Amino acid sequence: MKRIIFFLIAVSLFCSCEKESEMYFDSENLSRLNLLEVEQFWLDDEQVDTSYSKASLLGYSHGYIEGIALLGEAKSIKVSVFESKQLAVNAMESQIATVACIIYEGTTVQINSKWWYTECIPNYVFTNRWNTLIAVSYGAGNFEKIEYILFSISNELISRVDKLSTKI
């Protein structure tokens, strides 16, 4: 009996089974994401259209608060903020049902979040992080040739969202 109790105590002390805390990204922090400063994405002489600074990734979906979109030459970064994580996922699933391009759910571990991708032109990776949806598009080449770029930029943006999010 003592061995069982000792084993249970040891497992509880060393187990990292704790569920990841839920976080919330405040839309007031959108400008602090510094999307123009994403390395290895925008070219030095590239014209980036920032006139969509308050645009939504998916139009006005239920629970949508605010968004930002930067459009470059055959590429873009868009971030939309929702009232909750579930509303963000619902908005993405609604988008999947209404667009002509097939959107697949990501199944690999390249992105530490729920994610989707397209193999159309432009190629997109959509990522759900907390109560946000992040979209990174890159128009050149087939998906396999540019997936590394899409994954690395998506992970960079997830990291930025995490740093500006608060526990709920």
C-alpha positions as CSV (number, residue, x, y, z in Angstrom):
1,M,0.0,0.0,0.0
2,K,2.9,2.4,0.9
3,R,4.4,1.7,-2.6
4,I,1.1,2.7,-4.3
5,I,0.8,5.9,-2.3
6,F,4.5,6.8,-3.0
7,F,4.0,6.0,-6.7
8,L,0.9,8.3,-6.9
9,I,2.6,11.1,-5.1
10,A,5.7,10.8,-7.4
11,V,3.5,10.8,-10.5
12,S,1.6,13.8,-9.3
13,L,4.8,15.7,-8.6
14,F,6.5,15.0,-11.9
15,C,3.6,14.8,-14.3
16,S,3.3,17.7,-16.6
17,C,-0.3,16.7,-17.5
18,E,-1.6,20.2,-16.6
19,K,-3.9,21.5,-19.3
20,E,-2.7,24.6,-21.1
21,S,-4.3,27.8,-19.6
22,E,-6.9,29.5,-21.7
23,M,-5.8,33.0,-22.9
24,Y,-7.6,36.0,-24.3
25,F,-6.2,38.4,-26.9
26,D,-7.6,41.9,-26.6
27,S,-8.3,43.6,-30.0
28,E,-6.6,46.8,-28.7
29,N,-3.3,44.9,-29.1
30,L,-3.7,44.4,-32.9
31,S,-1.3,47.2,-33.7
32,R,1.2,45.8,-31.2
33,L,1.5,42.7,-33.4
34,N,3.8,44.8,-35.7
35,L,2.8,42.8,-38.8
36,L,4.9,45.0,-41.0
37,E,8.0,43.8,-39.1
38,V,7.6,40.1,-39.8
39,E,11.0,38.9,-40.8
40,Q,11.5,36.8,-44.0
41,F,8.1,37.7,-45.3
42,W,7.9,41.3,-46.6
43,L,10.6,42.4,-49.1
44,D,12.5,45.6,-48.3
45,D,11.1,47.4,-51.4
46,E,7.7,45.7,-51.3
47,Q,4.6,47.9,-51.4
48,V,2.3,46.7,-48.5
49,D,-1.3,47.9,-48.6
50,T,-2.2,48.9,-45.0
51,S,-5.6,50.5,-46.0
52,Y,-7.3,47.3,-44.7
53,S,-6.0,48.0,-41.2
54,K,-9.4,47.3,-39.7
55,A,-10.5,44.5,-42.1
56,S,-11.9,41.2,-41.1
57,L,-10.4,37.9,-42.3
58,L,-13.8,36.3,-42.8
59,G,-16.3,39.2,-43.1
60,Y,-18.5,40.0,-40.1
61,S,-19.2,36.7,-38.4
62,H,-21.0,36.2,-35.1
63,G,-18.8,37.4,-32.3
64,Y,-16.3,39.2,-34.5
65,I,-14.7,42.2,-32.7
66,E,-12.0,43.6,-34.9
67,G,-9.3,42.7,-37.4
68,I,-6.3,43.8,-39.4
69,A,-5.1,42.9,-42.9
70,L,-1.9,43.7,-44.7
71,L,-1.7,42.9,-48.4
72,G,1.6,42.7,-50.3
73,E,2.6,41.4,-53.7
74,A,0.9,38.0,-53.9
75,K,0.9,37.6,-50.1
76,S,-0.9,38.8,-47.0
77,I,-1.3,38.6,-43.3
78,K,-4.7,38.9,-41.6
79,V,-5.7,38.7,-38.0
80,S,-9.3,38.7,-36.8
81,V,-10.3,38.9,-33.1
82,F,-13.5,37.3,-31.8
83,E,-15.3,37.3,-28.4
84,S,-14.2,33.7,-27.7
85,K,-12.1,30.8,-29.1
86,Q,-15.2,28.8,-30.0
87,L,-16.7,31.7,-32.0
88,A,-13.4,32.0,-33.9
89,V,-13.5,28.3,-34.7
90,N,-17.2,28.5,-35.7
91,A,-16.4,31.4,-38.0
92,M,-13.6,29.4,-39.7
93,E,-15.9,26.4,-40.1
94,S,-18.5,28.6,-41.6
95,Q,-15.9,29.9,-44.0
96,I,-14.9,26.4,-45.0
97,A,-18.5,25.6,-46.0
98,T,-18.9,28.7,-48.2
99,V,-15.7,29.1,-50.3
100,A,-15.0,27.5,-53.6
101,C,-11.4,26.5,-52.7
102,I,-11.1,23.4,-50.6
103,I,-9.9,24.1,-47.1
104,Y,-8.3,21.1,-45.3
105,E,-7.8,20.8,-41.6
106,G,-4.1,20.5,-40.6
107,T,-3.2,17.3,-39.0
108,T,0.6,17.6,-38.4
109,V,2.5,19.3,-35.6
110,Q,4.1,22.1,-37.6
111,I,1.8,24.5,-35.9
112,N,1.0,24.3,-32.2
113,S,-2.7,25.2,-32.6
114,K,-5.8,24.2,-34.5
115,W,-5.1,25.1,-38.2
116,W,-6.3,24.7,-41.8
117,Y,-4.7,25.2,-45.2
118,T,-5.6,25.6,-48.9
119,E,-3.8,24.4,-51.9
120,C,-5.2,27.1,-54.1
121,I,-3.6,30.2,-55.4
122,P,-3.0,32.0,-53.2
123,N,-2.0,29.3,-50.7
124,Y,-3.2,30.0,-47.2
125,V,-2.6,28.7,-43.7
126,F,-5.3,29.7,-41.2
127,T,-4.6,29.3,-37.5
128,N,-6.8,29.6,-34.5
129,R,-5.0,30.9,-31.4
130,W,-7.1,31.7,-28.4
131,N,-9.9,34.0,-29.6
132,T,-8.1,34.9,-32.9
133,L,-7.9,33.7,-36.4
134,I,-4.6,34.3,-38.2
135,A,-4.3,33.9,-42.0
136,V,-1.0,33.9,-43.9
137,S,-1.1,33.7,-47.7
138,Y,1.6,33.3,-50.2
139,G,0.7,33.1,-53.9
140,A,3.8,31.6,-55.5
141,G,4.2,27.9,-56.1
142,N,2.4,24.8,-54.9
143,F,1.8,24.3,-51.2
144,E,4.6,21.8,-50.7
145,K,7.2,24.3,-52.0
146,I,6.1,27.1,-49.7
147,E,4.7,25.3,-46.7
148,Y,7.8,26.1,-44.6
149,I,7.3,29.8,-45.1
150,L,3.6,29.6,-44.2
151,F,4.3,27.5,-41.1
152,S,7.2,29.6,-39.9
153,I,5.3,32.9,-40.3
154,S,2.2,31.4,-38.7
155,N,4.2,30.2,-35.7
156,E,5.8,33.6,-35.4
157,L,2.4,35.3,-35.3
158,I,1.1,32.7,-32.7
159,S,4.1,33.7,-30.5
160,R,3.3,37.4,-30.9
161,V,-0.4,36.7,-30.0
162,D,0.7,34.7,-27.0
163,K,2.9,37.4,-25.7
164,L,0.1,40.0,-25.8
165,S,-2.6,37.7,-24.4
166,T,-3.8,37.4,-20.8
167,K,-5.0,34.4,-18.9
168,I,-8.8,34.1,-18.4
